[in-house]
């Protein structure tokens, strides 16, 4: 029996999004940690291979979380998701996400 797969963090203030994304990724052998706030994620500072983060979080926003990761020297790829559009952000995945679009984004981020 093999050990757990690579760890992905899912950061979204919507618990349903966190849990559905967890279920999807665990089905494909990823280990998943979910967080409802940027502060909790940054405090925990998990050893991850990829971050899926909501752009419009309360408190530290998704962009602020990623910026803090870069300040800490982390090169971990971040996949930004949002239910709203923002012309200032070029690459953002729109909610609701299709399973295949999200899986493709995670796999591309890990290449």
Gaussian input, Z-matrix of N, CA and C with variables (Angstrom, degrees):
# hf/3-21g

backbone

0 1
 N
 C     1     B1
 C     2     B2     1     A1
 N     3     B3     2     A2     1     D1
 C     4     B4     3     A3     2     D2
 C     5     B5     4     A4     3     D3
 N     6     B6     5     A5     4     D4
 C     7     B7     6     A6     5     D5
 C     8     B8     7     A7     6     D6
 N     9     B9     8     A8     7     D7
 C    10    B10     9     A9     8     D8
 C    11    B11    10    A10     9     D9
 N    12    B12    11    A11    10    D10
 C    13    B13    12    A12    11    D11
 C    14    B14    13    A13    12    D12
 N    15    B15    14    A14    13    D13
 C    16    B16    15    A15    14    D14
 C    17    B17    16    A16    15    D15
 N    18    B18    17    A17    16    D16
 C    19    B19    18    A18    17    D17
 C    20    B20    19    A19    18    D18
 N    21    B21    20    A20    19    D19
 C    22    B22    21    A21    20    D20
 C    23    B23    22    A22    21    D21
 N    24    B24    23    A23    22    D22
 C    25    B25    24    A24    23    D23
 C    26    B26    25    A25    24    D24
 N    27    B27    26    A26    25    D25
 C    28    B28    27    A27    26    D26
 C    29    B29    28    A28    27    D27
 N    30    B30    29    A29    28    D28
 C    31    B31    30    A30    29    D29
 C    32    B32    31    A31    30    D30
 N    33    B33    32    A32    31    D31
 C    34    B34    33    A33    32    D32
 C    35    B35    34    A34    33    D33
 N    36    B36    35    A35    34    D34
 C    37    B37    36    A36    35    D35
 C    38    B38    37    A37    36    D36
 N    39    B39    38    A38    37    D37
 C    40    B40    39    A39    38    D38
 C    41    B41    40    A40    39    D39
 N    42    B42    41    A41    40    D40
 C    43    B43    42    A42    41    D41
 C    44    B44    43    A43    42    D42
 N    45    B45    44    A44    43    D43
 C    46    B46    45    A45    44    D44
 C    47    B47    46    A46    45    D45
 N    48    B48    47    A47    46    D46
 C    49    B49    48    A48    47    D47
 C    50    B50    49    A49    48    D48
 N    51    B51    50    A50    49    D49
 C    52    B52    51    A51    50    D50
 C    53    B53    52    A52    51    D51
 N    54    B54    53    A53    52    D52
 C    55    B55    54    A54    53    D53
 C    56    B56    55    A55    54    D54
 N    57    B57    56    A56    55    D55
 C    58    B58    57    A57    56    D56
 C    59    B59    58    A58    57    D57
 N    60    B60    59    A59    58    D58
 C    61    B61    60    A60    59    D59
 C    62    B62    61    A61    60    D60
 N    63    B63    62    A62    61    D61
 C    64    B64    63    A63    62    D62
 C    65    B65    64    A64    63    D63
 N    66    B66    65    A65    64    D64
 C    67    B67    66    A66    65    D65
 C    68    B68    67    A67    66    D66
 N    69    B69    68    A68    67    D67
 C    70    B70    69    A69    68    D68
 C    71    B71    70    A70    69    D69
 N    72    B72    71    A71    70    D70
 C    73    B73    72    A72    71    D71
 C    74    B74    73    A73    72    D72
 N    75    B75    74    A74    73    D73
 C    76    B76    75    A75    74    D74
 C    77    B77    76    A76    75    D75
 N    78    B78    77    A77    76    D76
 C    79    B79    78    A78    77    D77
 C    80    B80    79    A79    78    D78
 N    81    B81    80    A80    79    D79
 C    82    B82    81    A81    80    D80
 C    83    B83    82    A82    81    D81
 N    84    B84    83    A83    82    D82
 C    85    B85    84    A84    83    D83
 C    86    B86    85    A85    84    D84
 N    87    B87    86    A86    85    D85
 C    88    B88    87    A87    86    D86
 C    89    B89    88    A88    87    D87
 N    90    B90    89    A89    88    D88
 C    91    B91    90    A90    89    D89
 C    92    B92    91    A91    90    D90
 N    93    B93    92    A92    91    D91
 C    94    B94    93    A93    92    D92
 C    95    B95    94    A94    93    D93
 N    96    B96    95    A95    94    D94
 C    97    B97    96    A96    95    D95
 C    98    B98    97    A97    96    D96
 N    99    B99    98    A98    97    D97
 C   100   B100    99    A99    98    D98
 C   101   B101   100   A100    99    D99
 N   102   B102   101   A101   100   D100
 C   103   B103   102   A102   101   D101
 C   104   B104   103   A103   102   D102
 N   105   B105   104   A104   103   D103
 C   106   B106   105   A105   104   D104
 C   107   B107   106   A106   105   D105
 N   108   B108   107   A107   106   D106
 C   109   B109   108   A108   107   D107
 C   110   B110   109   A109   108   D108
 N   111   B111   110   A110   109   D109
 C   112   B112   111   A111   110   D110
 C   113   B113   112   A112   111   D111
 N   114   B114   113   A113   112   D112
 C   115   B115   114   A114   113   D113
 C   116   B116   115   A115   114   D114
 N   117   B117   116   A116   115   D115
 C   118   B118   117   A117   116   D116
 C   119   B119   118   A118   117   D117
 N   120   B120   119   A119   118   D118
 C   121   B121   120   A120   119   D119
 C   122   B122   121   A121   120   D120
 N   123   B123   122   A122   121   D121
 C   124   B124   123   A123   122   D122
 C   125   B125   124   A124   123   D123
 N   126   B126   125   A125   124   D124
 C   127   B127   126   A126   125   D125
 C   128   B128   127   A127   126   D126
 N   129   B129   128   A128   127   D127
 C   130   B130   129   A129   128   D128
 C   131   B131   130   A130   129   D129
 N   132   B132   131   A131   130   D130
 C   133   B133   132   A132   131   D131
 C   134   B134   133   A133   132   D132
 N   135   B135   134   A134   133   D133
 C   136   B136   135   A135   134   D134
 C   137   B137   136   A136   135   D135
 N   138   B138   137   A137   136   D136
 C   139   B139   138   A138   137   D137
 C   140   B140   139   A139   138   D138
 N   141   B141   140   A140   139   D139
 C   142   B142   141   A141   140   D140
 C   143   B143   142   A142   141   D141
 N   144   B144   143   A143   142   D142
 C   145   B145   144   A144   143   D143
 C   146   B146   145   A145   144   D144
 N   147   B147   146   A146   145   D145
 C   148   B148   147   A147   146   D146
 C   149   B149   148   A148   147   D147
 N   150   B150   149   A149   148   D148
 C   151   B151   150   A150   149   D149
 C   152   B152   151   A151   150   D150
 N   153   B153   152   A152   151   D151
 C   154   B154   153   A153   152   D152
 C   155   B155   154   A154   153   D153
 N   156   B156   155   A155   154   D154
 C   157   B157   156   A156   155   D155
 C   158   B158   157   A157   156   D156
 N   159   B159   158   A158   157   D157
 C   160   B160   159   A159   158   D158
 C   161   B161   160   A160   159   D159
 N   162   B162   161   A161   160   D160
 C   163   B163   162   A162   161   D161
 C   164   B164   163   A163   162   D162
 N   165   B165   164   A164   163   D163
 C   166   B166   165   A165   164   D164
 C   167   B167   166   A166   165   D165
 N   168   B168   167   A167   166   D166
 C   169   B169   168   A168   167   D167
 C   170   B170   169   A169   168   D168
 N   171   B171   170   A170   169   D169
 C   172   B172   171   A171   170   D170
 C   173   B173   172   A172   171   D171
 N   174   B174   173   A173   172   D172
 C   175   B175   174   A174   173   D173
 C   176   B176   175   A175   174   D174
 N   177   B177   176   A176   175   D175
 C   178   B178   177   A177   176   D176
 C   179   B179   178   A178   177   D177
 N   180   B180   179   A179   178   D178
 C   181   B181   180   A180   179   D179
 C   182   B182   181   A181   180   D180
 N   183   B183   182   A182   181   D181
 C   184   B184   183   A183   182   D182
 C   185   B185   184   A184   183   D183
 N   186   B186   185   A185   184   D184
 C   187   B187   186   A186   185   D185
 C   188   B188   187   A187   186   D186
 N   189   B189   188   A188   187   D187
 C   190   B190   189   A189   188   D188
 C   191   B191   190   A190   189   D189
 N   192   B192   191   A191   190   D190
 C   193   B193   192   A192   191   D191
 C   194   B194   193   A193   192   D192
 N   195   B195   194   A194   193   D193
 C   196   B196   195   A195   194   D194
 C   197   B197   196   A196   195   D195
 N   198   B198   197   A197   196   D196
 C   199   B199   198   A198   197   D197
 C   200   B200   199   A199   198   D198
 N   201   B201   200   A200   199   D199
 C   202   B202   201   A201   200   D200
 C   203   B203   202   A202   201   D201
 N   204   B204   203   A203   202   D202
 C   205   B205   204   A204   203   D203
 C   206   B206   205   A205   204   D204
 N   207   B207   206   A206   205   D205
 C   208   B208   207   A207   206   D206
 C   209   B209   208   A208   207   D207
 N   210   B210   209   A209   208   D208
 C   211   B211   210   A210   209   D209
 C   212   B212   211   A211   210   D210
 N   213   B213   212   A212   211   D211
 C   214   B214   213   A213   212   D212
 C   215   B215   214   A214   213   D213
 N   216   B216   215   A215   214   D214
 C   217   B217   216   A216   215   D215
 C   218   B218   217   A217   216   D216
 N   219   B219   218   A218   217   D217
 C   220   B220   219   A219   218   D218
 C   221   B221   220   A220   219   D219
 N   222   B222   221   A221   220   D220
 C   223   B223   222   A222   221   D221
 C   224   B224   223   A223   222   D222
 N   225   B225   224   A224   223   D223
 C   226   B226   225   A225   224   D224
 C   227   B227   226   A226   225   D225
 N   228   B228   227   A227   226   D226
 C   229   B229   228   A228   227   D227
 C   230   B230   229   A229   228   D228
 N   231   B231   230   A230   229   D229
 C   232   B232   231   A231   230   D230
 C   233   B233   232   A232   231   D231
 N   234   B234   233   A233   232   D232
 C   235   B235   234   A234   233   D233
 C   236   B236   235   A235   234   D234
 N   237   B237   236   A236   235   D235
 C   238   B238   237   A237   236   D236
 C   239   B239   238   A238   237   D237
 N   240   B240   239   A239   238   D238
 C   241   B241   240   A240   239   D239
 C   242   B242   241   A241   240   D240
 N   243   B243   242   A242   241   D241
 C   244   B244   243   A243   242   D242
 C   245   B245   244   A244   243   D243
 N   246   B246   245   A245   244   D244
 C   247   B247   246   A246   245   D245
 C   248   B248   247   A247   246   D246
 N   249   B249   248   A248   247   D247
 C   250   B250   249   A249   248   D248
 C   251   B251   250   A250   249   D249
 N   252   B252   251   A251   250   D250
 C   253   B253   252   A252   251   D251
 C   254   B254   253   A253   252   D252
 N   255   B255   254   A254   253   D253
 C   256   B256   255   A255   254   D254
 C   257   B257   256   A256   255   D255
 N   258   B258   257   A257   256   D256
 C   259   B259   258   A258   257   D257
 C   260   B260   259   A259   258   D258
 N   261   B261   260   A260   259   D259
 C   262   B262   261   A261   260   D260
 C   263   B263   262   A262   261   D261
 N   264   B264   263   A263   262   D262
 C   265   B265   264   A264   263   D263
 C   266   B266   265   A265   264   D264
 N   267   B267   266   A266   265   D265
 C   268   B268   267   A267   266   D266
 C   269   B269   268   A268   267   D267
 N   270   B270   269   A269   268   D268
 C   271   B271   270   A270   269   D269
 C   272   B272   271   A271   270   D270
 N   273   B273   272   A272   271   D271
 C   274   B274   273   A273   272   D272
 C   275   B275   274   A274   273   D273
 N   276   B276   275   A275   274   D274
 C   277   B277   276   A276   275   D275
 C   278   B278   277   A277   276   D276
 N   279   B279   278   A278   277   D277
 C   280   B280   279   A279   278   D278
 C   281   B281   280   A280   279   D279
 N   282   B282   281   A281   280   D280
 C   283   B283   282   A282   281   D281
 C   284   B284   283   A283   282   D282
 N   285   B285   284   A284   283   D283
 C   286   B286   285   A285   284   D284
 C   287   B287   286   A286   285   D285
 N   288   B288   287   A287   286   D286
 C   289   B289   288   A288   287   D287
 C   290   B290   289   A289   288   D288
 N   291   B291   290   A290   289   D289
 C   292   B292   291   A291   290   D290
 C   293   B293   292   A292   291   D291
 N   294   B294   293   A293   292   D292
 C   295   B295   294   A294   293   D293
 C   296   B296   295   A295   294   D294
 N   297   B297   296   A296   295   D295
 C   298   B298   297   A297   296   D296
 C   299   B299   298   A298   297   D297
 N   300   B300   299   A299   298   D298
 C   301   B301   300   A300   299   D299
 C   302   B302   301   A301   300   D300
 N   303   B303   302   A302   301   D301
 C   304   B304   303   A303   302   D302
 C   305   B305   304   A304   303   D303
 N   306   B306   305   A305   304   D304
 C   307   B307   306   A306   305   D305
 C   308   B308   307   A307   306   D306
 N   309   B309   308   A308   307   D307
 C   310   B310   309   A309   308   D308
 C   311   B311   310   A310   309   D309
 N   312   B312   311   A311   310   D310
 C   313   B313   312   A312   311   D311
 C   314   B314   313   A313   312   D312
 N   315   B315   314   A314   313   D313
 C   316   B316   315   A315   314   D314
 C   317   B317   316   A316   315   D315
 N   318   B318   317   A317   316   D316
 C   319   B319   318   A318   317   D317
 C   320   B320   319   A319   318   D318
 N   321   B321   320   A320   319   D319
 C   322   B322   321   A321   320   D320
 C   323   B323   322   A322   321   D321
 N   324   B324   323   A323   322   D322
 C   325   B325   324   A324   323   D323
 C   326   B326   325   A325   324   D324
 N   327   B327   326   A326   325   D325
 C   328   B328   327   A327   326   D326
 C   329   B329   328   A328   327   D327
 N   330   B330   329   A329   328   D328
 C   331   B331   330   A330   329   D329
 C   332   B332   331   A331   330   D330

   B1=1.4590
   B2=1.5277
   B3=1.2967
   B4=1.4622
   B5=1.5185
   B6=1.3526
   B7=1.4609
   B8=1.5067
   B9=1.3249
   B10=1.4627
   B11=1.5252
   B12=1.3242
   B13=1.4606
   B14=1.5121
   B15=1.3281
   B16=1.4620
   B17=1.5284
   B18=1.3292
   B19=1.4635
   B20=1.5256
   B21=1.3164
   B22=1.4564
   B23=1.5271
   B24=1.3244
   B25=1.4583
   B26=1.5195
   B27=1.3220
   B28=1.4607
   B29=1.5195
   B30=1.3207
   B31=1.4577
   B32=1.5221
   B33=1.3381
   B34=1.4678
   B35=1.5193
   B36=1.3181
   B37=1.4592
   B38=1.5246
   B39=1.3148
   B40=1.4625
   B41=1.5363
   B42=1.3271
   B43=1.4625
   B44=1.5282
   B45=1.3264
   B46=1.4633
   B47=1.5277
   B48=1.3275
   B49=1.4639
   B50=1.5263
   B51=1.3311
   B52=1.4707
   B53=1.5253
   B54=1.3162
   B55=1.4606
   B56=1.5239
   B57=1.3193
   B58=1.4646
   B59=1.5279
   B60=1.3290
   B61=1.4677
   B62=1.5237
   B63=1.3313
   B64=1.4740
   B65=1.5309
   B66=1.3328
   B67=1.4548
   B68=1.5339
   B69=1.3136
   B70=1.4621
   B71=1.5244
   B72=1.3178
   B73=1.4623
   B74=1.5247
   B75=1.3242
   B76=1.4619
   B77=1.5213
   B78=1.3240
   B79=1.4565
   B80=1.5289
   B81=1.3325
   B82=1.4611
   B83=1.5339
   B84=1.3297
   B85=1.4674
   B86=1.5197
   B87=1.3148
   B88=1.4577
   B89=1.5258
   B90=1.3126
   B91=1.4603
   B92=1.5282
   B93=1.3193
   B94=1.4648
   B95=1.5254
   B96=1.3243
   B97=1.4645
   B98=1.5132
   B99=1.3280
   B100=1.4620
   B101=1.5181
   B102=1.3261
   B103=1.4624
   B104=1.5208
   B105=1.3319
   B106=1.4550
   B107=1.5221
   B108=1.3372
   B109=1.4624
   B110=1.5182
   B111=1.3185
   B112=1.4566
   B113=1.5192
   B114=1.3238
   B115=1.4667
   B116=1.5248
   B117=1.3407
   B118=1.4721
   B119=1.5262
   B120=1.3189
   B121=1.4625
   B122=1.5288
   B123=1.3324
   B124=1.4594
   B125=1.5296
   B126=1.3089
   B127=1.4642
   B128=1.5336
   B129=1.3236
   B130=1.4644
   B131=1.5314
   B132=1.3379
   B133=1.4639
   B134=1.5377
   B135=1.3482
   B136=1.4629
   B137=1.5314
   B138=1.3194
   B139=1.4605
   B140=1.5322
   B141=1.3190
   B142=1.4661
   B143=1.5228
   B144=1.3447
   B145=1.4624
   B146=1.5147
   B147=1.3424
   B148=1.4618
   B149=1.5283
   B150=1.3378
   B151=1.4571
   B152=1.5202
   B153=1.3224
   B154=1.4633
   B155=1.5223
   B156=1.3286
   B157=1.4611
   B158=1.5255
   B159=1.3241
   B160=1.4652
   B161=1.5266
   B162=1.2961
   B163=1.4634
   B164=1.5229
   B165=1.3283
   B166=1.4670
   B167=1.5283
   B168=1.3016
   B169=1.4570
   B170=1.5181
   B171=1.3325
   B172=1.4700
   B173=1.5275
   B174=1.3073
   B175=1.4746
   B176=1.5076
   B177=1.3267
   B178=1.4626
   B179=1.5327
   B180=1.3114
   B181=1.4688
   B182=1.5253
   B183=1.3136
   B184=1.4595
   B185=1.5167
   B186=1.3340
   B187=1.4647
   B188=1.5311
   B189=1.3216
   B190=1.4639
   B191=1.5281
   B192=1.3240
   B193=1.4642
   B194=1.5252
   B195=1.3261
   B196=1.4655
   B197=1.5273
   B198=1.3165
   B199=1.4623
   B200=1.5339
   B201=1.3204
   B202=1.4701
   B203=1.5271
   B204=1.3227
   B205=1.4651
   B206=1.5240
   B207=1.3372
   B208=1.4746
   B209=1.5236
   B210=1.3341
   B211=1.4611
   B212=1.5279
   B213=1.3194
   B214=1.4692
   B215=1.5279
   B216=1.3238
   B217=1.4615
   B218=1.5118
   B219=1.3292
   B220=1.4575
   B221=1.5278
   B222=1.3338
   B223=1.4698
   B224=1.5281
   B225=1.3446
   B226=1.4592
   B227=1.5325
   B228=1.3431
   B229=1.4602
   B230=1.5216
   B231=1.3236
   B232=1.4573
   B233=1.5204
   B234=1.3117
   B235=1.4609
   B236=1.5178
   B237=1.3167
   B238=1.4613
   B239=1.5282
   B240=1.3422
   B241=1.4663
   B242=1.5249
   B243=1.3257
   B244=1.4601
   B245=1.5215
   B246=1.3165
   B247=1.4635
   B248=1.5193
   B249=1.3400
   B250=1.4626
   B251=1.5249
   B252=1.3003
   B253=1.4589
   B254=1.5237
   B255=1.3145
   B256=1.4607
   B257=1.5213
   B258=1.3207
   B259=1.4612
   B260=1.5324
   B261=1.3264
   B262=1.4651
   B263=1.5302
   B264=1.3167
   B265=1.4628
   B266=1.5183
   B267=1.3156
   B268=1.4537
   B269=1.5238
   B270=1.3252
   B271=1.4631
   B272=1.5215
   B273=1.2950
   B274=1.4577
   B275=1.5209
   B276=1.3193
   B277=1.4570
   B278=1.5206
   B279=1.3057
   B280=1.4641
   B281=1.5263
   B282=1.3365
   B283=1.4677
   B284=1.5186
   B285=1.2827
   B286=1.4560
   B287=1.5205
   B288=1.3245
   B289=1.4581
   B290=1.5167
   B291=1.3137
   B292=1.4606
   B293=1.5268
   B294=1.3114
   B295=1.4641
   B296=1.5189
   B297=1.3150
   B298=1.4570
   B299=1.5280
   B300=1.3251
   B301=1.4578
   B302=1.5270
   B303=1.3215
   B304=1.4670
   B305=1.5195
   B306=1.3106
   B307=1.4711
   B308=1.5256
   B309=1.3284
   B310=1.4630
   B311=1.5299
   B312=1.3243
   B313=1.4615
   B314=1.5281
   B315=1.3287
   B316=1.4672
   B317=1.5236
   B318=1.3016
   B319=1.4771
   B320=1.5255
   B321=1.3328
   B322=1.4706
   B323=1.5195
   B324=1.3243
   B325=1.4666
   B326=1.5145
   B327=1.3210
   B328=1.4694
   B329=1.5280
   B330=1.3101
   B331=1.4839
   B332=1.5116
   A1=108.47
   A2=117.91
   A3=121.68
   A4=110.36
   A5=115.29
   A6=121.04
   A7=110.64
   A8=115.53
   A9=119.47
   A10=110.89
   A11=114.93
   A12=120.78
   A13=110.64
   A14=116.44
   A15=120.52
   A16=110.89
   A17=115.79
   A18=119.68
   A19=111.86
   A20=114.64
   A21=123.56
   A22=107.14
   A23=117.06
   A24=121.45
   A25=109.14
   A26=115.65
   A27=122.29
   A28=106.68
   A29=115.49
   A30=122.22
   A31=108.99
   A32=115.36
   A33=121.34
   A34=107.71
   A35=117.85
   A36=120.47
   A37=112.42
   A38=117.92
   A39=123.17
   A40=108.16
   A41=116.62
   A42=121.32
   A43=111.92
   A44=117.83
   A45=120.78
   A46=111.04
   A47=117.59
   A48=121.26
   A49=109.69
   A50=116.19
   A51=120.30
   A52=111.04
   A53=116.45
   A54=119.66
   A55=112.94
   A56=118.33
   A57=119.16
   A58=110.50
   A59=116.83
   A60=120.22
   A61=109.99
   A62=116.56
   A63=120.25
   A64=110.02
   A65=116.14
   A66=120.86
   A67=111.06
   A68=116.08
   A69=120.50
   A70=111.03
   A71=117.08
   A72=120.30
   A73=112.62
   A74=117.21
   A75=119.13
   A76=111.46
   A77=117.03
   A78=121.23
   A79=110.85
   A80=116.61
   A81=122.21
   A82=111.64
   A83=115.69
   A84=123.71
   A85=115.83
   A86=117.55
   A87=119.83
   A88=108.07
   A89=116.07
   A90=120.59
   A91=104.88
   A92=117.91
   A93=120.78
   A94=110.62
   A95=115.42
   A96=122.00
   A97=106.66
   A98=116.00
   A99=120.13
   A100=109.93
   A101=114.51
   A102=122.39
   A103=108.46
   A104=115.84
   A105=121.23
   A106=112.95
   A107=117.10
   A108=119.87
   A109=110.39
   A110=114.34
   A111=120.19
   A112=111.86
   A113=116.37
   A114=120.38
   A115=110.57
   A116=117.57
   A117=120.59
   A118=110.90
   A119=116.33
   A120=120.25
   A121=110.71
   A122=117.01
   A123=120.46
   A124=111.71
   A125=117.04
   A126=121.37
   A127=110.44
   A128=116.96
   A129=121.97
   A130=111.44
   A131=116.18
   A132=122.71
   A133=112.43
   A134=117.58
   A135=120.38
   A136=112.22
   A137=115.50
   A138=122.22
   A139=107.30
   A140=116.45
   A141=121.82
   A142=110.72
   A143=114.79
   A144=120.71
   A145=111.67
   A146=117.02
   A147=121.17
   A148=109.09
   A149=115.68
   A150=122.24
   A151=108.85
   A152=116.04
   A153=122.29
   A154=104.82
   A155=116.70
   A156=119.72
   A157=111.41
   A158=114.90
   A159=121.79
   A160=108.89
   A161=116.07
   A162=122.71
   A163=112.20
   A164=117.21
   A165=121.69
   A166=112.15
   A167=116.80
   A168=120.75
   A169=110.24
   A170=117.51
   A171=118.74
   A172=108.28
   A173=116.62
   A174=118.67
   A175=108.23
   A176=118.30
   A177=114.80
   A178=108.91
   A179=116.59
   A180=121.49
   A181=109.07
   A182=115.60
   A183=119.76
   A184=111.85
   A185=116.42
   A186=119.64
   A187=111.53
   A188=117.07
   A189=120.43
   A190=111.15
   A191=117.03
   A192=120.47
   A193=109.97
   A194=116.66
   A195=120.18
   A196=110.22
   A197=117.08
   A198=120.52
   A199=110.98
   A200=116.98
   A201=120.59
   A202=110.99
   A203=117.18
   A204=119.96
   A205=110.52
   A206=115.91
   A207=119.61
   A208=110.63
   A209=117.01
   A210=121.37
   A211=110.57
   A212=116.28
   A213=121.18
   A214=112.01
   A215=116.77
   A216=120.71
   A217=114.83
   A218=117.97
   A219=121.18
   A220=110.99
   A221=116.95
   A222=120.15
   A223=112.92
   A224=117.82
   A225=120.95
   A226=110.52
   A227=116.84
   A228=118.98
   A229=111.14
   A230=115.56
   A231=121.68
   A232=109.48
   A233=115.40
   A234=122.43
   A235=106.65
   A236=115.84
   A237=121.94
   A238=108.64
   A239=115.65
   A240=121.04
   A241=108.37
   A242=116.56
   A243=120.14
   A244=110.72
   A245=114.90
   A246=120.61
   A247=111.01
   A248=117.11
   A249=121.24
   A250=109.21
   A251=115.93
   A252=120.07
   A253=109.99
   A254=114.49
   A255=121.07
   A256=106.57
   A257=117.95
   A258=120.10
   A259=112.98
   A260=117.64
   A261=120.65
   A262=111.59
   A263=116.99
   A264=121.28
   A265=108.11
   A266=115.06
   A267=120.01
   A268=112.36
   A269=117.11
   A270=120.13
   A271=109.23
   A272=115.01
   A273=120.42
   A274=107.28
   A275=116.54
   A276=120.66
   A277=108.89
   A278=115.82
   A279=122.02
   A280=110.91
   A281=116.05
   A282=121.80
   A283=108.13
   A284=120.10
   A285=125.59
   A286=110.43
   A287=115.83
   A288=121.94
   A289=110.97
   A290=115.45
   A291=117.73
   A292=106.80
   A293=115.88
   A294=120.36
   A295=111.48
   A296=116.82
   A297=120.14
   A298=112.16
   A299=117.80
   A300=121.29
   A301=110.00
   A302=116.89
   A303=120.33
   A304=111.35
   A305=117.61
   A306=120.39
   A307=111.39
   A308=117.03
   A309=120.44
   A310=110.53
   A311=117.11
   A312=120.68
   A313=111.08
   A314=117.63
   A315=120.55
   A316=110.17
   A317=116.77
   A318=119.84
   A319=111.43
   A320=117.45
   A321=120.05
   A322=111.14
   A323=117.32
   A324=120.62
   A325=111.49
   A326=117.19
   A327=121.33
   A328=113.05
   A329=117.48
   A330=119.88
   A331=110.89
   D1=129.45
   D2=-179.22
   D3=-83.29
   D4=161.19
   D5=-179.91
   D6=-77.25
   D7=-174.85
   D8=-179.94
   D9=-64.52
   D10=152.96
   D11=178.78
   D12=-78.32
   D13=-174.74
   D14=178.91
   D15=-61.03
   D16=144.75
   D17=-176.64
   D18=-91.22
   D19=130.40
   D20=175.72
   D21=-116.27
   D22=137.58
   D23=174.55
   D24=-102.50
   D25=137.49
   D26=176.55
   D27=-116.40
   D28=121.72
   D29=-176.40
   D30=-121.47
   D31=107.43
   D32=-178.76
   D33=-153.85
   D34=140.26
   D35=179.87
   D36=-78.42
   D37=-2.47
   D38=176.27
   D39=-100.38
   D40=109.22
   D41=-177.28
   D42=-58.86
   D43=-33.88
   D44=179.73
   D45=-65.10
   D46=-38.83
   D47=176.91
   D48=-64.69
   D49=-44.23
   D50=178.45
   D51=-58.14
   D52=-48.60
   D53=-175.33
   D54=-71.01
   D55=-38.63
   D56=178.76
   D57=-68.34
   D58=-36.76
   D59=177.87
   D60=-69.02
   D61=-40.17
   D62=175.87
   D63=-56.67
   D64=-50.02
   D65=-178.46
   D66=-57.42
   D67=-47.02
   D68=-179.67
   D69=-59.79
   D70=-51.17
   D71=-175.52
   D72=-68.26
   D73=-36.88
   D74=177.27
   D75=-65.51
   D76=-30.56
   D77=175.53
   D78=-60.80
   D79=-29.04
   D80=179.95
   D81=-103.49
   D82=26.79
   D83=171.75
   D84=68.06
   D85=24.78
   D86=170.70
   D87=-91.18
   D88=147.14
   D89=168.01
   D90=-88.08
   D91=139.70
   D92=-173.63
   D93=-131.06
   D94=135.07
   D95=169.23
   D96=-118.32
   D97=136.05
   D98=179.77
   D99=-114.03
   D100=149.60
   D101=-179.77
   D102=-139.70
   D103=140.00
   D104=178.88
   D105=-96.22
   D106=-6.98
   D107=178.15
   D108=-146.21
   D109=150.94
   D110=177.00
   D111=-63.63
   D112=-36.38
   D113=179.73
   D114=-61.98
   D115=-43.66
   D116=178.89
   D117=-62.98
   D118=-43.86
   D119=179.58
   D120=-61.52
   D121=-48.85
   D122=-177.75
   D123=-65.55
   D124=-34.71
   D125=177.74
   D126=-66.99
   D127=-41.83
   D128=-178.47
   D129=-71.92
   D130=-37.40
   D131=178.32
   D132=48.79
   D133=57.86
   D134=-175.65
   D135=-69.90
   D136=156.33
   D137=176.68
   D138=-86.30
   D139=96.44
   D140=-173.12
   D141=-119.68
   D142=162.96
   D143=175.12
   D144=-103.46
   D145=-14.12
   D146=-178.21
   D147=-161.28
   D148=145.56
   D149=176.96
   D150=-119.88
   D151=128.55
   D152=171.10
   D153=-107.04
   D154=118.13
   D155=-170.40
   D156=-135.19
   D157=135.99
   D158=176.84
   D159=-72.72
   D160=130.89
   D161=-179.25
   D162=-62.74
   D163=-40.54
   D164=-173.28
   D165=-105.81
   D166=61.33
   D167=174.62
   D168=-80.68
   D169=147.82
   D170=169.40
   D171=-75.33
   D172=156.19
   D173=-176.55
   D174=76.99
   D175=-139.04
   D176=173.93
   D177=-63.55
   D178=125.90
   D179=178.25
   D180=-71.47
   D181=171.04
   D182=176.47
   D183=-57.42
   D184=-42.63
   D185=178.83
   D186=-64.29
   D187=-38.48
   D188=179.09
   D189=-67.34
   D190=-36.32
   D191=177.02
   D192=-63.93
   D193=-48.03
   D194=179.78
   D195=-63.52
   D196=-41.01
   D197=177.60
   D198=-59.74
   D199=-41.92
   D200=178.41
   D201=-65.11
   D202=-38.66
   D203=176.45
   D204=-59.99
   D205=-43.23
   D206=-179.91
   D207=-65.67
   D208=-39.20
   D209=176.92
   D210=-60.23
   D211=-35.99
   D212=178.58
   D213=-78.01
   D214=-3.56
   D215=178.83
   D216=88.45
   D217=12.31
   D218=-179.10
   D219=-83.47
   D220=125.18
   D221=176.62
   D222=-92.63
   D223=8.61
   D224=-175.05
   D225=-54.02
   D226=132.28
   D227=178.28
   D228=-67.74
   D229=143.00
   D230=179.58
   D231=-121.74
   D232=132.36
   D233=176.03
   D234=-107.25
   D235=114.99
   D236=-177.79
   D237=-88.93
   D238=131.12
   D239=177.65
   D240=-125.66
   D241=154.82
   D242=179.04
   D243=-163.59
   D244=150.12
   D245=174.35
   D246=-85.41
   D247=-12.45
   D248=179.55
   D249=-120.73
   D250=159.11
   D251=179.34
   D252=-96.41
   D253=154.38
   D254=176.12
   D255=-144.30
   D256=114.55
   D257=-177.43
   D258=-63.28
   D259=-16.51
   D260=179.18
   D261=-75.19
   D262=-19.87
   D263=-179.19
   D264=-106.03
   D265=117.52
   D266=-175.00
   D267=-76.62
   D268=-45.08
   D269=-175.29
   D270=-114.39
   D271=97.82
   D272=178.24
   D273=-139.88
   D274=134.84
   D275=179.26
   D276=-88.41
   D277=131.45
   D278=-176.88
   D279=-85.73
   D280=132.41
   D281=172.07
   D282=-81.15
   D283=149.55
   D284=-5.05
   D285=-72.52
   D286=141.75
   D287=-177.16
   D288=-90.18
   D289=140.97
   D290=171.04
   D291=-79.43
   D292=147.44
   D293=-179.81
   D294=-56.05
   D295=-43.59
   D296=-176.56
   D297=-67.07
   D298=-37.89
   D299=178.35
   D300=-63.84
   D301=-44.48
   D302=179.93
   D303=-65.93
   D304=-45.85
   D305=178.84
   D306=-60.94
   D307=-42.06
   D308=177.92
   D309=-61.45
   D310=-42.06
   D311=179.97
   D312=-63.66
   D313=-41.84
   D314=178.51
   D315=-64.41
   D316=-47.11
   D317=-179.76
   D318=-61.93
   D319=-41.84
   D320=177.85
   D321=-64.86
   D322=-38.17
   D323=179.37
   D324=-64.46
   D325=-29.26
   D326=-177.78
   D327=-88.00
   D328=-5.82
   D329=-179.85
   D330=-76.24

